[in-house]
Amino acid sequence: DPLSMLLFCMAIERLLRRLRERGITFLA
C-alpha cells in the first residue's frame, strides 16, 4: 500500500533528521 510506505519513509526521514541534529549538537 503506497500510502503506508510514504508515511513510513516520512517517519524515517524525520527520525534521521532528529538524530542528525542531536549528533551535531553532541559533537558541538
C-alpha positions as CSV (number, residue, x, y, z in Angstrom):
1,D,0.0,0.0,0.0
2,P,1.7,3.2,-1.2
3,L,0.3,5.4,1.5
4,S,1.7,3.4,4.4
5,M,5.0,3.2,2.5
6,L,5.0,7.0,2.2
7,L,4.2,7.5,5.9
8,F,7.0,5.0,6.7
9,C,9.5,6.9,4.6
10,M,8.4,10.2,6.2
11,A,8.8,8.8,9.7
12,I,12.3,7.5,8.9
13,E,13.3,10.9,7.4
14,R,12.1,12.7,10.5
15,L,13.9,10.3,12.8
16,L,17.2,10.6,10.8
17,R,16.9,14.4,10.8
18,R,16.4,14.3,14.6
19,L,19.3,12.0,15.1
20,R,21.4,14.3,12.8
21,E,20.5,17.4,14.8
22,R,21.2,15.6,18.1
23,G,24.6,14.3,16.7
24,I,25.6,17.8,15.6
25,T,24.7,19.3,19.0
26,F,26.5,16.4,20.7
27,L,29.7,16.9,18.6
28,A,29.5,20.7,19.1
